[in-house]
């Protein structure tokens, strides 16, 4: 059985997810957590840029 790179547990099926610009094969639970963390990081970055008056593109 394949092993998840996030938690180290064996999983029936792994999902490829981009994390910090790198593709990792994670189980469903770890993939969901990684997606949530990416969304939170993007939202917080947007708020900080708004406070600083940043008008450029990313």
C-alpha positions as CSV (number, residue, x, y, z in Angstrom):
1,X,0.0,0.0,0.0
2,X,1.2,3.5,-0.7
3,X,2.4,5.7,2.2
4,X,1.2,9.3,2.7
5,X,4.1,11.8,2.7
6,X,2.2,14.1,5.2
7,X,1.3,11.7,8.1
8,X,3.3,8.6,7.2
9,X,0.3,6.3,7.4
10,X,-0.6,3.8,4.7
11,X,-3.6,4.8,2.5
12,X,-5.5,3.0,-0.2
13,X,-5.3,6.0,-2.5
14,X,-3.1,9.0,-2.6
15,X,-4.0,12.4,-4.1
16,X,-1.5,14.8,-5.7
17,X,-1.6,18.2,-4.2
18,X,0.6,21.3,-4.7
19,X,1.9,22.6,-1.5
20,X,4.2,25.6,-1.5
21,X,4.9,25.1,-5.2
22,X,5.8,21.5,-4.8
23,X,3.6,18.5,-5.7
24,X,3.1,16.0,-2.9
25,X,1.2,12.7,-2.8
26,X,-1.0,12.8,0.3
27,X,-4.0,10.9,1.7
28,X,-7.4,12.5,1.5
29,X,-7.3,13.9,5.0
30,X,-3.9,15.5,4.6
31,X,-4.8,16.8,1.2
32,X,-7.9,18.5,2.7
33,X,-5.8,20.0,5.5
34,X,-3.2,21.3,3.0
35,X,-5.9,22.9,0.8
36,X,-7.4,24.6,3.8
37,X,-4.0,25.9,5.0
38,X,-3.2,27.2,1.5
39,X,-6.6,29.1,1.4
40,X,-6.0,30.6,4.9
41,X,-2.5,31.7,3.9
42,X,-3.7,33.3,0.7
43,X,-6.5,35.1,2.6
44,X,-4.2,36.4,5.3
45,X,-1.7,37.6,2.7
46,X,-4.5,39.5,0.9
47,X,-5.5,41.2,4.1
48,X,-1.9,42.2,4.9
49,X,-1.4,43.6,1.4
50,X,-4.6,45.5,1.7
51,X,-3.5,47.1,5.0
52,X,-0.2,48.1,3.5
53,X,-1.8,49.5,0.4
54,X,-0.1,47.1,-2.0
55,X,-1.5,47.6,-5.5
56,X,0.7,45.3,-7.5
57,X,0.2,41.8,-8.9
58,X,1.4,38.6,-7.4
